[in-house]
Amino acid sequence: RFLKQTVGKPEVIGLCGCVAEQEGARALAKSQVLDFVLGPGRIAQLPMALQAVHKGRRLSLTGFEETRDLDTHLIARSHSARQYVTAIHGCNQHCTFCIVPYTRGQEVSRPLAEIVSEVKALVARGTLEVTLLGQTINAYRCPQTGADFADLLTAVCQVEGLWRVQFITSHPRFFDDKLIRTLGSLPRLGTYLHLPFQAGSNRILKAMRRRYTREEYLELVARVREVRPEVALSTDVIVGFPGESEEDFEQTLDLVEKIRFSQLYGFIFSPRPKTPAAKYPDRVPRAVAGERLERLFAAQAAIALSLNQALIGKVVEVLVDGPAKRGEGLWQGRGEDHRVVNFPGWEGIAAGQLVEIRITGATAHALLGERVATGAREKEAAANPLLPVAANAPVRP
């Protein structure tokens, strides 16, 4: 596509991320249009790569050094009220279907104090919501103090001026008693929890090397809901894993019906290079896997619609993202449960505002609402010079 482009063709074209780590120099050989290849462990060397390209060199930089330079100062950030902060890189779990440990390397946690300092700097620029990131975020362990993920959540939630803290992605294996108690004790912690279960059959879970059972997952969900009844759970599911029978898939559907997730991300198994599952026999035919995925989505759509309709009439605090992609005059934001809320705009509305919306309608994928009548609690991003602040508007929590 870039070769055919005559107008607006990029001066330099690079391949970055997991695919870059997987392909390495092979990508340069396959495509003459590529100038450089840069794996996730080499992000700090991007300036050097660009300098080399301008000198006429093509190069591939992959692999992971013993001491990883995370260099968060290289990240160009917008002035959005919603920001993402990496807490841990890599993954040590080696699920049989997943290429992440090979393309992202082993787990490396950032120092807790460094993460908190980054969050404070973002809040000073007007950030209201921070999402902590990691392939297995709840395996976090501070390299300096040994502080765990519960300690990190507590520290970040104490940052003055922050409205909401979210995190993704967690692994069912790393929820201990302390972390579960912490989920129920931090008012600034969002109610959204992404908790992949991948399959509802113990036989398939074992083949995936997930290291938990269906029963253990159900028990974990029950314990989380005990301390956080309003939690909005989302999950990942793989259908068509090698050897998956109709009975195995029915157990997945049953788990979805039992737990009633607010959101579900479903995928057909796709073999990845270097992973054990890529060599497993008994591949499920694509047509069968596709039909199972459709059934999974249909079951989830009915559940999500029911859960969303139960919110009609409630007032939710929404962080405004901007104009909605669909619907003339509609704006869009998300509440603490990460659900999308669409609502008519008004004079003075701006991205980054905190507003109260009464839910008036629902689909399986979003909520529809309207601004609460005059006199309701409405907040603006105080101390953010980039946003207009209404007269007498309350300050942020």
Buried (B, 14 or more C-beta within 10 A) or exposed (E): EEEEEEEEEEEEBBBBBBBBBBBBEEBBEEBEEBBBBBBBBBBBBBEBBBEBBEEEEBBBBBEBEEEBEBEBEEEEEEBBBBBBBBBBBBBEBEBBBBBBBBBBBEBBBBBBEBBBEBBBEBBEBBBBBBBBBBBBBBBBBBEEEEBBBBBBBBBBBEBEBBBBBBBBBBBBBBBEEEBBEBBBBBEBBBBBBBBBBBBBBBBBBBBBBBBBBBEBBBEBBEBBBEEBEEBBBBBBBBBBBBBBEEEBBBBBBBBBBEBEBBBBEBBBBEEBEEBBBBEBEEBBEEEBBBBBBEBBBEBBBEBBBEBBBEBBEEBBBBBBBBBBEEEEEBBBBBBBBBBBBBBBBEEEBBBBBBBBBBBEBBBBEBBBBEBBEEEEEBBBBBBBEEBBBEEEBEEBB
